[in-house]
Amino acid sequence: MEHFLSLADLAPEELRALLDLALDLKREWQSSGNRPLLQGKTLGMVFQKPSLRTRVSFEMGMIHLGGQALYLSPNEIQLGKRESVADVARVLSRYVDGIMARVFAHDHLLELARYSRVPVINGLSDYNHPCQGFTDFFTILEKKGRLKGLKLAYVGDGNNVATSLLFGATKLGVDFAIATPEGYGLPEEVWSLGEQFAAQSGSRLLRTTDPVEAVTDADVIYTDVWTSMGQEAEMEKRLRVFPPYQVNTRLVAQAKPDVIVMHCLPAHRGQEITDEVADGPHSVLFDQAENRMHAQKAILVRLLGEA
């Protein structure tokens, strides 16, 4: 593992080993605190988009492991504007041991990785969100005790988070169903890649416009905002299209009795998810948010450490 840019890049055994490492690191932190596996290491964090969870989880993860993180705001870097992406990569990778970038264009991440001397981690791009996806399967494994053969149902916009969930599910043998409005599904090339992975792992796939069909017998229901950052101009239209895809108590009742409900946050309560579900007995939203820190420690140790 040279970089962490997409779950599609990882072999199933690499992904499972990374999940095992995340479980070990979380247990270690809970019992006695983490060993300083990244003592003397520094992570440079490049942000084009703001984030509560991404910044704090990476920064605290580095602190727990004995390293440190350096926050670089959108105004300080201005990828591709004030300075070329290639030059930012060439310069920053001479100062730090790893780069985490949260960007709009996935091509910027690919270019950072191409010219960087150090590992690059995708903290989010318009294409996918692998740190979130990895965290989600870590959380499902923690809650359910297994992954293979479970059914994960995603309801809402076919966005970057849904892409990472498809890739992770089909690498790990999780059945994946997605319900989106017509015209808001996953890109065809993303779905085709998921089908290739599913043929190898045995995952069953379903894409539909019917949320009830998607969540029937689901072990996990997942949703995300209807309008992502950068799509604000579409908000009014999306608010007319997406209400039938709200995750509410009626929809949750169609899944298994012990279903867990997930959301990567921030949530627009009253839109894609109701308060009754977000704060209800099936919700694991805040365990999921905490696990960003523990899951990402595994990525950091694998890329920057000796493990």
C-alpha positions in Angstrom: 0.0 0.0 0.0 1.8 3.1 -1.3 -1.1 5.5 -1.0 -4.7 5.4 0.2 -6.8 6.8 -2.6 -9.7 4.4 -3.2 -10.9 1.1 -1.7 -10.9 -0.2 -5.3 -7.1 -0.2 -5.1 -6.9 -2.6 -2.2 -6.9 -6.4 -2.5 -9.5 -8.0 -0.3 -6.8 -9.5 2.0 -5.2 -6.1 2.4 -8.6 -4.6 3.4 -9.2 -7.4 5.9 -5.7 -7.0 7.4 -6.3 -3.2 7.7 -9.6 -3.9 9.5 -7.8 -6.3 11.9 -5.2 -3.6 12.6 -7.9 -1.0 13.3 -9.6 -3.3 15.8 -6.3 -4.0 17.5 -5.4 -0.2 17.7 -8.9 0.6 19.1 -8.7 -2.1 21.8 -5.1 -1.0 22.7 -6.3 2.7 23.0 -9.2 1.6 25.2 -7.1 -0.5 27.5 -3.8 1.4 28.0 -3.5 4.0 25.2 -1.7 3.5 21.9 2.0 2.9 21.6 4.0 5.7 19.9 4.1 3.9 16.6 4.4 7.2 14.7 6.9 9.0 17.1 8.6 11.8 15.2 6.2 11.6 12.2 4.2 14.5 10.8 1.1 14.4 8.7 0.4 17.4 6.5 -3.3 18.0 6.1 -4.5 19.9 3.0 -8.1 21.1 3.0 -10.1 22.5 0.1 -13.3 21.6 1.9 -13.9 22.1 5.6 -14.7 19.2 8.0 -15.2 18.6 11.7 -14.6 14.8 11.6 -11.8 14.6 9.1 -9.6 17.3 10.7 -10.1 16.2 14.3 -10.0 12.5 13.7 -6.7 12.6 11.8 -5.1 15.1 14.2 -6.1 13.2 17.3 -5.1 9.9 15.6 -1.6 11.2 15.0 -1.4 12.5 18.6 -2.5 9.1 20.0 0.3 7.5 18.0 3.0 9.9 19.1 3.1 12.0 15.9 1.7 15.4 15.0 -0.5 16.9 12.3 -0.2 20.2 10.5 -3.4 21.8 9.3 -3.2 23.7 6.0 -6.4 25.7 5.2 -7.9 26.3 1.8 -6.5 29.9 1.7 -2.9 28.7 2.4 -2.7 26.1 -0.4 -5.2 26.9 -3.2 -4.3 23.8 -5.1 -3.9 24.4 -8.8 -4.4 28.2 -8.4 -1.7 29.9 -6.4 0.7 27.0 -7.2 0.4 23.9 -9.3 -0.6 20.7 -7.7 2.6 19.0 -8.8 4.7 21.7 -7.2 2.7 21.6 -3.9 3.3 17.8 -3.8 7.0 18.2 -4.6 7.5 20.9 -1.8 5.2 19.5 0.9 6.5 16.0 0.6 10.0 17.3 1.5 8.6 18.7 4.8 6.3 16.0 6.1 6.1 12.2 6.3 2.6 11.9 4.8 -0.1 14.0 3.2 -3.8 13.9 3.8 -5.9 15.9 1.3 -9.6 16.7 1.3 -10.4 18.1 -2.1 -13.0 18.8 -4.7 -11.4 17.2 -7.8 -10.2 13.6 -7.6 -7.6 14.4 -10.3 -5.9 16.7 -7.8 -5.4 13.7 -5.5 -4.0 11.6 -8.3 -1.6 14.3 -9.2 -0.5 14.8 -5.6 0.3 11.1 -5.4 2.1 11.1 -8.7 4.6 13.8 -7.6 4.8 13.2 -3.8 7.7 11.5 -2.2 5.5 10.4 0.7 2.2 8.6 1.0 -1.0 10.5 0.1 -4.3 9.8 1.8 -7.7 10.7 0.3 -9.6 12.6 2.9 -12.5 13.0 0.4 -12.8 13.8 -3.3 -15.7 14.2 -5.6 -15.1 10.6 -6.8 -15.0 8.7 -3.5 -14.5 8.9 0.3 -12.3 5.8 1.2 -11.5 6.8 4.8 -15.2 7.1 5.5 -16.0 3.8 3.7 -13.2 2.0 5.5 -14.5 3.3 8.8 -18.0 2.2 8.0 -17.0 -1.4 7.4 -14.9 -1.3 10.6 -18.1 -0.1 12.4 -20.3 -2.8 10.9 -17.7 -5.5 11.8 -17.6 -4.2 15.3 -21.4 -4.1 15.7 -22.3 -7.3 13.8 -19.2 -9.5 14.4 -18.9 -10.3 10.7 -19.1 -8.8 7.2 -19.5 -11.5 4.6 -23.1 -12.2 3.8 -24.6 -9.2 5.4 -26.8 -6.8 3.4 -26.0 -3.1 3.3 -28.7 -0.9 1.8 -27.9 2.7 0.8 -30.7 5.1 0.3 -30.3 8.6 -1.3 -27.9 10.2 -3.7 -25.4 8.1 -5.6 -22.4 10.2 -4.4 -18.8 9.7 -3.4 -19.7 7.9 -0.1 -21.9 5.5 -2.0 -19.0 4.8 -4.4 -16.7 3.8 -1.5 -19.4 1.7 0.1 -19.9 -0.2 -3.1 -16.2 -0.8 -3.5 -15.8 -1.9 0.1 -18.8 -4.2 0.1 -17.9 -6.0 -3.1 -14.3 -6.5 -1.9 -15.5 -7.9 1.4 -18.4 -10.1 0.3 -21.1 -7.8 1.6 -24.4 -7.7 -0.4 -25.1 -4.1 -1.5 -28.4 -2.6 -2.5 -28.8 1.1 -3.5 -32.0 3.1 -4.0 -31.7 6.4 -5.7 -34.1 8.7 -7.7 -33.9 8.3 -11.5 -30.8 10.2 -12.7 -29.1 10.3 -9.4 -27.6 6.8 -9.3 -23.9 5.8 -9.3 -21.9 6.4 -12.5 -22.0 3.5 -14.8 -18.2 3.0 -14.7 -18.4 2.8 -10.8 -21.2 0.3 -10.9 -19.3 -1.8 -13.5 -16.2 -1.9 -11.3 -18.4 -3.0 -8.4 -19.8 -5.8 -10.5 -16.3 -7.0 -11.3 -15.4 -7.1 -7.6 -18.7 -8.8 -6.7 -18.0 -11.6 -9.2 -14.9 -12.4 -7.3 -16.3 -12.0 -3.7 -19.8 -13.4 -4.2 -21.5 -10.1 -3.2 -25.1 -9.7 -4.5 -25.9 -6.3 -6.0 -29.2 -4.5 -6.5 -29.8 -1.0 -7.8 -33.4 0.3 -7.8 -35.5 3.5 -7.5 -37.5 1.9 -4.7 -36.2 2.5 -1.2 -38.4 -0.2 0.3 -37.1 -2.8 -2.1 -33.5 -1.8 -1.2 -33.9 -2.0 2.6 -36.0 -5.2 2.8 -34.1 -7.7 5.0 -31.1 -5.3 5.3 -28.7 -5.6 8.2 -27.5 -2.0 7.6 -29.3 1.1 6.3 -27.1 3.9 5.2 -27.9 7.4 4.1 -26.1 10.7 3.4 -27.0 14.3 2.6 -29.1 14.9 -0.6 -26.9 17.9 -1.6 -23.1 17.6 -1.2 -20.7 20.5 -0.9 -20.2 22.0 -4.4 -23.8 21.2 -5.4 -25.5 24.1 -3.7 -27.0 25.4 -6.9 -29.0 22.1 -7.2 -30.4 22.2 -3.7 -33.9 23.5 -4.5 -34.4 20.8 -7.2 -33.0 18.1 -5.0 -35.3 19.0 -2.2 -38.2 18.3 -4.5 -36.9 15.0 -5.8 -35.5 13.2 -2.7 -38.2 13.3 0.1 -39.4 9.7 -0.8 -35.9 8.6 0.1 -36.0 9.8 3.6 -34.8 7.3 6.2 -37.6 7.3 8.8 -39.2 4.8 11.1 -41.5 3.5 8.4 -38.6 2.7 6.2 -36.4 1.2 9.0 -39.3 -1.1 9.8 -38.9 -2.9 6.5 -35.4 -4.0 7.4 -34.3 -6.7 9.9 -35.3 -6.1 13.5 -31.6 -5.7 14.5 -30.7 -3.4 11.6 -28.2 -0.6 12.3 -28.6 2.8 10.7 -25.6 4.8 9.5 -24.8 8.3 8.3 -21.4 9.8 7.6 -22.5 13.2 9.0 -23.1 16.1 9.0 -26.8 15.2 8.8 -29.6 17.4 7.6 -32.2 16.2 10.1 -35.7 16.3 8.7 -34.4 15.8 5.2 -32.5 12.5 4.5 -33.0 11.2 8.1 -35.4 12.0 10.9 -34.6 12.7 14.5 -36.5 9.6 15.6 -34.1 7.4 13.6 -30.9 9.4 14.1 -31.4 9.4 17.9 -33.2 6.0 18.0 -32.2 2.5 19.1 -31.0 1.5 15.6 -28.6 4.4 15.2 -24.8 4.0 15.3 -24.1 7.5 13.9 -21.9 8.6 16.7 -20.0 5.4 17.2 -19.4 5.6 13.5 -18.1 9.2 13.9 -15.7 8.1 16.7 -14.4 5.2 14.6 -13.1 7.6 12.0 -10.2 8.2 14.4 -9.5 4.6 15.2 -9.9 3.4 11.6 -7.6 6.1 10.2 -5.0 5.2 12.8 -4.7 1.8 11.0 -4.2 3.6 7.6 -1.6 6.0 9.2 0.3 3.2 10.8 0.3 1.1 7.6 1.5 4.0 5.5 3.8 6.0 7.8 4.9 3.4 10.4 6.6 0.0 10.5 3.6 -2.2 10.8 
